[in-house]
């Protein structure tokens, strides 16, 4: 599942790999429903909702938000109330750095591994990664990445393999010499594989049923 000859670059997703929904923001959004899920519950809810993407095989966001709501304990009779509250978390900038992600990027950089980011996002991902001191294209106080490819900016979304071309061109490295690390099968494993990269699935709770299809890690640190 990983090339025997090794790899020359690592390309990473943002949501679920470098950033995760901010648990404090989740609690603020769900306060009207009387819920205060702990940090681990909030984190698991994200990955359960990403598994729902893979089950559906399409970005049916209301259905995915319902999955998140159930995972944080919203009762069935209030699920529809929760959908716009959860949607606001994902569509806004209510994110926080994933544990160890910034340090993992620095470790890759120190090992001489070029890095790029490819994300389905809303047009502000480069600024968010800079603001959270996860990475930047100039690498002033944290890891340097060759490019942050934001789907809203380039007009192509994963799993369309064309979105990876922007990163590969900037890196100047053939796709078969690159890993792509993401948190879904639908967007990330299928998209990167179609583009010729080697997919690695961030799955901290062991939710992916396709254990033999592609590589899995619990975090970017691993």
C-alpha positions as CSV (number, residue, x, y, z in Angstrom):
1,X,0.0,0.0,0.0
2,X,3.1,2.2,0.3
3,X,5.7,2.1,-2.5
4,X,8.7,0.0,-1.6
5,X,11.1,2.6,-3.0
6,X,9.8,5.2,-0.5
7,X,8.3,8.6,-1.3
8,X,9.6,12.1,-2.0
9,X,6.8,14.3,-0.8
10,X,3.8,14.3,1.5
11,X,0.6,16.1,0.5
12,X,-2.0,16.5,3.3
13,X,-5.7,17.4,3.7
14,X,-6.6,20.2,6.1
15,X,-9.9,19.3,7.8
16,X,-9.5,16.2,10.0
17,X,-5.7,16.1,9.5
18,X,-4.3,19.6,10.3
19,X,-7.5,21.1,11.8
20,X,-10.5,19.7,13.6
21,X,-13.8,21.3,14.6
22,X,-13.1,23.3,17.8
23,X,-14.8,21.5,20.7
24,X,-15.4,24.8,22.4
25,X,-17.2,26.0,19.3
26,X,-19.2,22.8,19.1
27,X,-20.4,23.3,22.7
28,X,-21.3,26.9,22.1
29,X,-23.3,26.0,19.0
30,X,-25.1,23.1,20.8
31,X,-25.8,25.0,24.1
32,X,-29.3,25.9,23.0
33,X,-30.0,22.2,22.9
34,X,-28.6,21.7,26.4
35,X,-25.6,19.7,25.3
36,X,-22.0,20.0,26.5
37,X,-20.1,17.1,24.8
38,X,-16.5,16.6,25.9
39,X,-13.5,17.1,23.6
40,X,-13.2,13.4,22.8
41,X,-16.9,13.1,21.9
42,X,-16.6,16.2,19.6
43,X,-13.5,14.7,17.9
44,X,-15.1,11.3,17.4
45,X,-18.2,13.0,16.0
46,X,-16.2,14.5,13.2
47,X,-14.7,11.2,12.2
48,X,-18.1,9.4,12.4
49,X,-19.5,12.1,10.1
50,X,-16.7,11.6,7.7
51,X,-17.4,7.8,7.7
52,X,-21.0,8.8,6.8
53,X,-19.6,10.6,3.8
54,X,-18.0,7.3,2.8
55,X,-21.2,5.3,3.5
56,X,-23.3,7.6,1.4
57,X,-20.6,8.1,-1.3
58,X,-21.5,11.7,-1.8
59,X,-21.4,15.0,0.1
60,X,-25.0,15.0,1.4
61,X,-24.2,17.6,4.1
62,X,-27.6,17.6,5.9
63,X,-27.3,13.8,6.3
64,X,-23.7,14.2,7.4
65,X,-24.7,16.9,9.9
66,X,-27.4,14.6,11.3
67,X,-24.7,11.9,11.9
68,X,-22.5,14.4,13.8
69,X,-25.6,15.5,15.8
70,X,-26.3,11.9,16.9
71,X,-22.7,11.3,17.7
72,X,-22.6,14.2,20.2
73,X,-25.8,13.1,21.8
74,X,-28.5,15.2,20.2
75,X,-31.9,13.3,20.8
76,X,-33.7,12.2,17.7
77,X,-36.6,14.6,18.2
78,X,-34.1,17.6,18.0
79,X,-31.8,16.4,15.2
80,X,-33.3,18.8,12.7
81,X,-32.7,21.7,15.0
82,X,-29.1,20.7,15.3
83,X,-28.4,20.5,11.5
84,X,-28.0,24.3,10.9
85,X,-26.0,24.6,14.1
86,X,-23.5,22.0,13.0
87,X,-23.4,23.3,9.5
88,X,-22.4,26.7,10.9
89,X,-19.4,25.0,12.5
90,X,-18.1,23.5,9.3
91,X,-19.0,26.4,7.0
92,X,-17.5,29.0,9.4
93,X,-14.0,29.1,10.8
94,X,-14.7,27.2,14.0
95,X,-11.6,25.0,13.8
96,X,-8.6,24.3,16.0
97,X,-5.2,22.6,15.3
98,X,-5.3,18.8,15.4
99,X,-3.1,17.5,18.2
100,X,0.5,17.2,17.1
101,X,-0.1,18.2,13.5
102,X,2.0,21.3,13.4
103,X,4.9,19.4,15.1
104,X,4.5,16.5,12.6
105,X,4.9,18.9,9.7
106,X,8.0,20.4,11.2
107,X,9.4,16.9,11.6
108,X,8.7,16.2,7.9
109,X,10.3,19.4,7.0
110,X,13.4,18.7,9.1
111,X,13.7,15.4,7.4
112,X,13.8,17.2,4.1
113,X,10.4,16.1,2.9
114,X,8.5,18.6,0.7
115,X,4.9,19.2,1.8
116,X,1.8,20.6,0.2
117,X,-1.8,20.9,1.3
118,X,-4.9,20.1,-0.8
119,X,-8.2,20.8,0.8
120,X,-11.9,21.1,0.0
121,X,-12.5,24.4,1.7
122,X,-14.3,27.7,1.5
123,X,-11.6,30.0,0.3
124,X,-9.8,30.8,3.6
125,X,-7.8,27.7,4.3
126,X,-4.4,29.2,3.7
127,X,-5.2,32.0,6.1
128,X,-6.6,29.7,8.7
129,X,-3.5,27.5,8.7
130,X,-1.4,30.5,9.0
131,X,-3.5,32.0,11.9
132,X,-3.5,28.7,13.8
133,X,0.3,28.5,13.2
134,X,0.0,25.1,11.6
135,X,1.9,25.8,8.4
136,X,2.4,28.5,5.8
137,X,3.8,29.0,2.3
138,X,6.6,31.2,3.8
139,X,7.3,29.0,6.9
140,X,8.2,32.0,9.1
141,X,7.3,30.5,12.5
142,X,6.2,27.0,11.6
143,X,6.5,24.4,8.8
144,X,6.7,25.7,5.2
145,X,4.4,24.1,2.6
146,X,4.9,24.5,-1.1
147,X,1.3,25.5,-1.7
148,X,-2.2,25.4,0.0
149,X,-4.7,24.3,-2.6
150,X,-8.2,25.5,-1.6
151,X,-11.0,24.0,-3.7
152,X,-13.0,27.2,-3.6
153,X,-10.0,29.1,-5.0
154,X,-9.1,26.7,-7.8
155,X,-12.7,25.7,-8.7
156,X,-12.1,21.9,-8.4
157,X,-13.1,19.7,-5.5
158,X,-11.9,16.3,-4.4
159,X,-12.5,13.5,-5.4
160,X,-11.8,15.1,-8.8
161,X,-8.1,14.1,-9.3
162,X,-7.5,17.4,-11.1
163,X,-7.2,19.3,-7.8
164,X,-4.0,17.4,-7.0
165,X,-2.3,18.8,-10.1
166,X,-1.8,22.2,-8.5
167,X,0.2,20.7,-5.7
168,X,2.1,18.3,-7.9
169,X,3.1,21.0,-10.3
170,X,4.3,23.2,-7.4
171,X,6.2,20.4,-5.8
172,X,7.7,19.2,-9.2
173,X,7.3,15.6,-8.1
174,X,5.6,12.7,-9.8
175,X,2.4,11.6,-8.1
176,X,3.6,8.0,-7.6
177,X,6.4,9.5,-5.4
178,X,3.9,11.2,-3.1
179,X,1.7,10.2,-0.2
180,X,-1.7,11.9,0.3
181,X,-3.0,12.0,3.9
182,X,-6.7,12.6,4.4
183,X,-9.7,11.6,6.6
184,X,-12.2,10.1,4.1
185,X,-12.3,7.4,1.6
186,X,-14.7,9.2,-0.8
187,X,-12.8,12.5,-1.1
188,X,-9.3,11.6,-0.1
189,X,-8.5,7.9,-0.8
190,X,-10.4,7.7,-4.0
191,X,-9.4,11.2,-5.2
192,X,-5.7,10.9,-4.5
193,X,-5.5,7.3,-5.9
194,X,-7.2,8.5,-9.1
195,X,-4.5,11.2,-9.3
196,X,-1.7,8.6,-8.9
197,X,-0.7,9.4,-5.3
198,X,-0.5,6.8,-2.4
199,X,-3.5,7.4,0.0
200,X,-3.1,7.3,3.8
201,X,-6.4,7.5,5.8
202,X,-6.4,9.3,9.1
203,X,-8.8,7.2,11.2
204,X,-8.1,7.7,14.9
205,X,-11.1,5.7,16.1
206,X,-10.7,2.7,13.7
207,X,-14.0,3.4,12.0
208,X,-13.0,2.6,8.4
209,X,-14.2,-0.9,7.3
210,X,-11.8,-1.0,4.4
211,X,-8.7,-1.9,6.4
212,X,-7.0,-3.9,3.6
213,X,-7.7,-1.4,0.8
214,X,-5.3,1.4,1.9
215,X,-3.0,2.5,4.7
216,X,-4.4,3.9,7.9
217,X,-2.9,6.0,10.7
218,X,-4.4,7.5,13.9
219,X,-2.9,10.9,13.3
220,X,-0.4,12.8,11.1
221,X,2.2,12.2,13.9
222,X,2.0,8.5,13.2
